[in-house]
Amino acid sequence: MNRKPDINLMIAGNTQISLIPGITSAGKTPDLTFLTPALDSEILVEGECKSLDVPPMTPDGLPTPSLIARACLGISGLETLVVDGGMGIKPKCAYLHTDLNPARDGRKEMALPQASLAVSTGRYIGKTLLKNGRSIMISESIPGGTTTAQSVLSLLGLDIKTSSSFRINPTNLKSDVIEEMIQRHGIQNDPLKSISRVGDYTQEIALGIISENEDSRIVLSGGTQMATIYYIASSMKLPVDNLEVWTTKQVMKDSRKTMEYLVDPDHLRFSRTDLTKSRFDGIRRFEDGYVKEGAGMGGSMVLAEMEASTERIIKSIDDVYESFM
C-alpha cells in the first residue's frame, strides 16, 4: 500500500481476562489494566493523560506504546478516532460511544453477551467510513488481547501461540486459562461463535468493519491480535484482497511463524526503526522484547518510515516521551 490511510481508528476496550495476575503487562497492576485503554485514548486524541497524572506503565516501568504511536502519527499527520470497544473506564476525550461493556471471563461464562451489538457497530462504522475508496487503519488498545486472540484460535482447534506484552511470554498461564475455556465451551467450528464465547469486542467490531468493505484499503495495525482478525476474516470469506497487517519488528522477531501462518506474507509489513537510538532507557528497552506492540504502534511507525528518516522519528518519539516525564 503506497497511499497512507485517511484515519486511524483505535478500538479501545477491556476484558476481565486482564485481571488475571501475570497475564498481561499492559498496566502496573492487574486492576490498572482497566485504565490503560482510557489513557491510551487520551494520549492519542489529546496528547496528554487526563485520567491519571502519568501514562500507563508496565510492571517493569516501561511506558505505554501509545507514546510511540502518538509521536509517529504526528509525523504522518493521521488523526485518531477512538471507538469504545467495551472500556471499563471511559476516557476524558472525544470517542465514539457504543454502549458496550467490558468482555467477560470466558472461563466462567460467555465472554461477549453483546456480540450482536459489536458486530452491528462495526458494520455501521464500515458503511460510514469505507466510501469513495477511503483507506483506514484499525488499531487496538485492549489489555489481555493476545490471550483472548489465542483463546479464539484454540476454540477453532488451532494450536497457535500468540505473543505477549511481557518479555517472557507466560505461555503456561495462558494455556491453563485457555484449557478452562475449552472445557466450558468445547471446540467450535464457527469463528463468530468462538469469539462470542472467549474473545473480545475489538475482534467483532473489526470484523464488522471488514465485512462492509468493497474496494477500500484497510490496515490492521497490531501484532498477533490483528493477525488473528485477518485469519478469521479470511476463513469467513470476507474481503481480504485489500486487507493488510502492519506490526513491529519486535513482534516479528518474537512470533514470525505465528504471524506468517495467520497472515498472507504478501499482506504483512513491519517497522524497522532502531529504538536503541533513543536518549531514554524506557524507549530503548522496547528493543529487548518488552511490550512489543499496542495502540497501533507498529502501523504508526510504518507510516512514519514512509515520510521521515530514522533520526527524525527517534527525535519525535523522544520529544513526546520527554513531554510526559
N, C-alpha and C positions, 0 to 999 in steps of 0.2 A: 504494500500500500504506500504510494508515494504522497498522496494528499493526506494532510493531517485531519483528524476528526474535528467536528464542529463544536462538540461539547463533551465534557467529562461528566458522566452520570454515576455518582457514587451511591451504591445501595448500602446503607448502614443499618446494622441490626444486632440483636443479641440472641444467644441460645443458652439455655440453662446448663448445657454441657460445659460452658466455660467456667462454671462454678466448681467443677471437679478439681481439687488441688493437683497441680502438676500437669494439667492437660494443655495449657497454653501459657505463653509468657506475655500475652498482649494486655498487660496490666500488672502493677507491682504486687497485687494480691488478687485472689480469685474474685472477691467482691468488686474490686475496682475495674474488672474487665467489663462490667456493665456500664461504666462511664466512658470507656475508650471510644466507642463509635461516636458519641456526642462530641467529645473533644476533637477527634479527627475531623468531624464535620465543621466545627468552629474554626479549626486551623485552616482548612481548605477554602472555606467561604469567607471568613472574616480576617484570617491571618493572625488570630490570637485565641488563647484559651479563655473562655468566659465562665465555664462551669467549674474551673479549678485554677489555682494560681500557676500551675506548671503543666507542661504537656505530659501525656501518659508515658510511663516508663516501664521497661521490663523489670523483673526481679533483680537482674544484673545491672540495672541503671542505664540501659540503652534507651534512646528516645524512640518515640513512635515513628514509623516510616512516613507518616503523613507530612513530617517536616521536609523530608527529601522530595516528596511528591509536590508539596507547595512550591518549593524552590524551582523545580523543573517545569511545572505548569506555568510559572511566571515567565520562564524563557519562551515557551511555546505560545503563550497568550491564551491558553484554553481556560474557560470558566467552568466551574463545577456546580452542578445541581444535585443536591443531596435528596435521596429517596428514603423514606422511613421504611426500612425492612424489618420492623419489629424492635425498635430501640426501647430498652427498659427505662432509660433516662433520655428525655428529649433535649436536643441541643438548643443553645441560645443563639440561634442564627436562622436564616430562612431555610426551609426544607419543604419537600412535598409530603404532605400528611396522607397517611394511608389507613389509619385505624388498625394496623397490625400490632399484635403483642409479641414479646419475645418467644422464640421457638422453645418448646418444652423438651424435657429429657426423654429421649426415645427409649431408654431402658425401662421407663415406668409407664409410659402412655404414648399415644400418638403425638409426634412432635409438632405437627402443623394442623391444628384444628381449623385454622383459617386459610387452608390451602387454596380454595377456590377464589377467595378474595385476592390472594397474592398473584395468582395467575392472571386474573382479570385486570389487576393493576398493571402488570407487565404488558398485557395486550393494549391497554389504554395508552400507556407511555409509548409503545411501539407505533401505534396508529398516529399518535400526535407528533412524534419526533422524526420518524422514518419516512419523510416525504421529500420529493424532488431530489432524490439521490443524496440526501443529507447523511453524513457519517457521524457515528457516535462512538465514544469509548465508555465501556462499563467497568467500573472498579468496585471494590467492596471494602467494608470495614466490619468484620464480624468475628470477634474472638471465639476460638473453638471451631472455626470454619473448616480447618483441614481435617478435624475429626469427624464432623458431620459429612464432609465430602467422602472420606474413606468409608464411613458407615453406609452411605447410599450405594457406593460401589460394591461393598461387601454383601448387601442385601440383594444385589443383582448377580451375585455369585462370582465376583471378580476378586482375586487375591492380589490386591494392589496396595502399596503403602504410599500414603501422601506425605508431604513434607511437614515440617514443624517450625514454629517460631523460636523454639529452643535450639541451641547449637547442637545438642544431642537429642535426637528425636525420641520421645517417650513411647516407643513402639509397643512395649509390653502393656503399659497402661491403656493405650488406645485399643489394643487387641482385646483386653479384658472387658472394656466398656462395650466394644462392638459385639463381642460374643454374647453379652447380656441382651443386646438389641436383637440379635439373630434368634436367640431363644424365645424372645417375646413375640416377634413378628414373622419369623420364618423367611426363607428366600423368596424374593418377589421376581416375577417376570416383567413387571410393568414399571418403568422408570419413575413415573409420577407417583405411583403407589409407594415405591421405595422412598422417595423424597418426603412424602407426606408422613411417613412413619418415623423416619430417623434423620431427616435433613434439616434445612433452614430456609427461611423465606427469601434470602438472597438468590438461591437456586431457582425457585419458582418464578420470581419476578423476572430474572434474566431470561429464562426460557420463554416466558410470556412475551417479552420484547422480541426475541429472536423469531418467534412463531409468526409475527406480523411483518417480518422483513421480506421485501420483494427484490429490490435492486440496490439497496443501500449497503454500505460497508459498516461492519461492527467490529470493534476491537474489544476483546475481553482482557482487561488489564489485571493480571494477578498470576498466582502460581498454580499449585495443584488443584485449588478450589475452582478456578476458572477453567482449567483443563478438564475437570470433571463435567462442568457445564457444557463445554464443547463436545465431549464424548457423548453425553446424554442427548444433546441436540442432534448429533449425527445419527445416533441409534434410533431416535424418534422420527427420522427422515425430515427434520426441519431444515430450512435452507442454510447450508454452511459454506457455500462457494465463496461468499464474501465475509466469512467469519474468521477472525484471527485471534490468537492468544499472544500477548506481549508480556514478558516477565523479566525477571532479573537474572543476571549471570549466576547469582548465588543460588537461586532455585535450580537452575540448570546443572550446576556443579553438584548439588545435593541429590537431585531427583531427575536426572536426564532420562533414564529409562522410563520412568512413570510418565513424564511429560510427552515423550515421543510415542508412547503407547496410546495415550489418550487423545493426542492431537496430531493431525497430519503434519509432518515436519515442514512441509511447504507453507503451512499456515501458522508457523511458530517463529517468534522473533524475541530476542532478549538483549538487554542492555549490556554495555561493555565498559562503562566508566569505572575507573580505578578509584575507589573511595579511600584508599590508603593515602592519597594525596591531600586529604583534608587536614586542616590545622587542629581538628578536635578528635580526641580519642573515641568519643561516643559515636562519631561517624565512621572512623577508621575501622572500628570493631565489627561493622557490618560485613566487612570482607572476610572475617573469621567464621562466618556461618551463623551469626546471631540474627534473629528476626527474619531475614531473607526477603520478605515481601509483605505487602499490605497497603491498604489505602491507595491503590493504584501506583505504587512506587515504580514498578517495572515499566509500565506503559508510559508513565510520565518521563522517565529517564530516556526511553527510546525516542520519544518526541523531542526532548531537549537535544539529544545527539544528532537529530536531523538538522538542527539550526545553529548549534554552538560548539565551540571547542571544549575539550576536557577542562581546561583551565577556567573557562567562564562558568561551566556547570559546577565545578567544585567551589568556586567563589560564591556563586548564588546559594549553594547548599550551606556553606559556612556562614554566610550573612544571615540566612533565615535561622539557622541553629543558634547563632550568637544572639539574635534578637529575642529568643525565648529563654536565654540564660539569666 
